[in-house]
Amino acid sequence: MRIAFVGKGGSGKTTLSALFARHLADSGAPVVAIDGDINQHLGSALGLDERDLVTTPPLGAHLADIKEYLRGDNPLITSSRTMVKTTPPGRGSRLLRLLGPDPVHARHAREVAGVHLMVTGTFEEEDLGVACYHSKLGAVELYLNHLVDGAGEYVVVDMTAGADSFASGLFTRFDLTFLVAEPTRKGVSVYRQYREHAAEFGVPIAVVGNKVTGEEDIAFLREHVGDDLLVCLTHSDWVRAREQGRDTGSLEPDNHHALGRLRAAVDARTKDWNAFQQQAVDFHLRNAAAWADKATGQNLATQIDPEFVPGPAALRYAETFGSAPAPA
């Protein structure tokens, strides 16, 4: 299952992304956590030393290599140059198993506290004025488009702050999106924007109240987000101690229980591979018409393979023969 954490800056989404990823990993589940925020703090929240963070190869810096690998023998993609972030897999593409024996995971996934961390990379000085951060997030979108995750496997993505998450089709790549909201007017403002966009594209969301201090805070969140409020977490002295470099004790029982409710909500989702592929196709056509055709000099609608059947069967074929079944 793929899970996104979104919310306004400072809401605690990075902290909750890390807590949830570690909660899953502590149960023995395979977990990939991806830092998709322009402020790259997920590694630190997981407990990775800053010196180790700078040596973790970022996905965004190796986008060309990732494209070249994923396109495989797909005859509809003539080169990695014409493969854009929304290009969906087709027959001949290479598909990924979570933490499988492929160069994407081998190069970019770094184990920390039982979680396998991947990072998009920071926004560098040379990017200023000539690129946007979503160009780096393209690697994450391609990764999720080509990933066939199985039961009991999890990908947790810490997304960019605010409604900026909707600047690409990446927001449709998840089985469930947790919107982290503080019990303040600013805290719920992002919810209103996100709810409208999510409803338009059929993206399931649940609100996670954070930094809640009492019943009044819960009542405030319920008033503004209604039944979308799934669970609330309180201030955590344990988290604050970890942020100060003191790793002692354990997470409070009520917050630990809240993480369990998040997992239950995720596990209750049913994955629809055909709908997932159709959303990828729809956004690819949008991007092709908006900018990608002009940027590549090609009609990228021709990259869509209408005969491709996504999901576990395609993965099994790819693992047997090296790529998804190619067109006859």
Secondary structure as UniProt FT lines:
FT   STRAND          2..7
FT   TURN            9..10
FT   HELIX           13..26
FT   TURN            27..28
FT   STRAND          31..35
FT   HELIX           42..46
FT   HELIX           50..53
FT   TURN            54..55
FT   HELIX           60..62
FT   HELIX           63..71
FT   TURN            72..73
FT   TURN            75..76
FT   HELIX           80..82
FT   TURN            85..86
FT   TURN            91..92
FT   TURN            98..99
FT   HELIX           103..108
FT   STRAND          110..112
FT   TURN            113..114
FT   STRAND          115..119
FT   HELIX           125..127
FT   TURN            128..130
FT   HELIX           134..146
FT   TURN            151..152
FT   STRAND          154..158
FT   HELIX           162..167
FT   HELIX           169..172
FT   STRAND          176..181
FT   HELIX           185..201
FT   STRAND          205..212
FT   HELIX           215..225
FT   HELIX           226..228
FT   STRAND          229..234
FT   HELIX           237..243
FT   TURN            244..245
FT   HELIX           253..267
FT   HELIX           273..287
FT   HELIX           288..292
FT   HELIX           293..296
FT   HELIX           300..303
FT   TURN            306..307
FT   HELIX           312..321
//
